[in-house]
Amino acid sequence: MSTRHILLGLLAKGPSHGYDLKRRHDEHFPQARPLAYGQVYTTLQRLVRDGLAEVAGTDADGGPERTLYRLTEDGAREATDWAGQVTPPAPYVTNEIFAKVVVAILTDGDPASHLLAQRAAHMERMRELTTLKTAPGTELATVLAADYALNHLDADLRWMTTTQARLTTLTAVTVEADRA
């Protein structure tokens, strides 16, 4: 995820302070890791340096001085261009679940038990996400994020089912390859 481009997109709604951008990020991307304030301010400094945002002023509102940032024309163009680009599928697909199954096979562990436990964890997370997205008054960003996560969890479950069915063959192939 490109923090740079997301902040540009958030600035497209009008000038904002770093604190407000962080809060809006966390609202619009509810299933993403929350941004750290330091990451927001460091990114804003780079956007200003690169001419994609500019300081629109400062205010104190009875507290510490806060800087107000706004999007430049170049920043608006970059945000629009980035949002319109097709994201290429990852060239290599690997994740921790996959790695743990392979290591379990290599170490004569119990990949079948791991897959069953992982399936249970996935199902629990799917129930949580379904409850979250179907709650009355749920915001659209939360529904979209939950749908995205649910589809990825479902794909993981399909892979787990296929892998579970192939474990005997995969284990035999690994043992034979190690002998060679």
N, C-alpha and C positions, 0 to 999 in steps of 0.2 A: 504494500500500500504506500502511496506517495504522499507523505505528510505535506510536502511542498504544494502539491496540486490541490489537496483537500483544503488547505488554508486559503489558497487562491480562490477556490470555489466558495468558501464561506465568506470571504471578503467581497465577493460579487454582490452580496445582499446589502452592502453598505459598510462604511467605516466602522471598525471595531477595535476594542482593546484586546490584548493577548488573553486576558482572563475570560472575556466573553467568547473568544474564538475556541478556547479549550472547552468551555462549557457547551457550546453549540456542537463542537465535534462529538463530544460524548453523548449528546442527545441524538444527533443524526446517525451515529454509528454505534448503537447500543450494544452490539455483540462484539465489537472490536476492543482491543486493549485500550484503556483510557490513555490519552496523551499526558505526558508529564509537562508541567509548566515550563521547565527548562528547555524541553524540546520545542515547544511553541515559540518561545522567545528567541531561541537560536535560529529557528527556521525563519521567523519574521525578519531577523537581522540580515539573513542571506537574501531574502526576497527584496529587501530594500537595497542591499548592495548590488543585486542583479537588475535593478530597475523594474521589478515586477510589482512592487508595492512601494508606498511612500508614507512618510510620517505626515499625518493630517493635523496634528496638534497634540497638546497635552492638557490634562486637567487633573485636579486633585480631589474634587468632591469631598472635601473635609478629611481626606486620608492621604496616603502617599501619592506622589505624582504618577499618573498613568499616561502611557503613550497611545495615541489613537492612530491606527493604520488604515490606509485605503488602497484599493487596487489601482494600478496604472492601466493604460490601454494595452501595453505589452503584457501585463499580467493577465488581463481579461482574455486576450488572444491565446496566451499559453494555456490557460485553464480550459478554454473551449476546445483548443486543438487536442490537448491531452485526453479530455473526456470523450472525444470522437474517435480516438485511436482504438483499434482492435487489440485486445490483450492476447498475446500469443499463448497457446497452451504451454505449460511447463515442459521443457525438453526432457527432464528426468522426473519420474514420479517415484518418490520415496517418502515415507513418513515413519514415525516411531513404531506404529503398529506393525508395519511391514518388516522393519528392522528387527523387532523383537521376535517375530515368528521365525525369521531366518536364523537369528542367533540361537533360538531355542532348538531348532533343527540341528544346527552345527554343534551344539554342546550337549546333544542327547537330552535336552530338556523336554518339557511337555507343552508343545505348541497347541495341542488340542484344548487343554485346560485354559491356556492363556486366551485363546480365541473365544471360548465360552464366557470367561470373565469379562473380556473386552466387549462382547456382544451385550452382556447385561448392563455394563456401564453406558454403552451407546443407547440402549433402549431407555434407560433412566433419563439420560439427557434429552432424548426425543420427547419423552413425556413432559419434561420440564418446559421445553420449548413450545410444545403444543399448548400447554396450559397458559404460558406467557402470551402467545400470539392470539389466543381466543378469548382472553380476558376482556370484559366490557371496557370500552374506551381506549383500547390499545392503539398507540400511535402507529402511523404507516411505516415509519423507519424501523420500528421494532418488529412489525409483521414481516417486512421484507428481509430483515436480518435473520429472523427465525426461520423463514422459508428457505433461505440460502443455506443456513446451517443444517436444517433438516434434510435437504437434498444431499449434502455432502455426507452426513451421517448414514443416510440410506445407501449411498454408493459404497461406503465402508462396509456396511452390513452385507451387501451383495458380494463384495470381495471376500469377506470372512467366510461366507457360506461356500463359495467356490473353493477357497483355500482349504477349508475343513474337509471337503470332499476329496481333495487331492493330497492330503497329508501323507498317506501311505506311500504314494508314488514319489512325492517330493523327498521324503526321508530316504527311500531306497536309492534314488538318484544321487543324493548327497553322499551317502555312505559309499556308493560305488565310485564316485568321483574322487573321494578321499583315498581310496585304495589305489587308484591309478598313479 
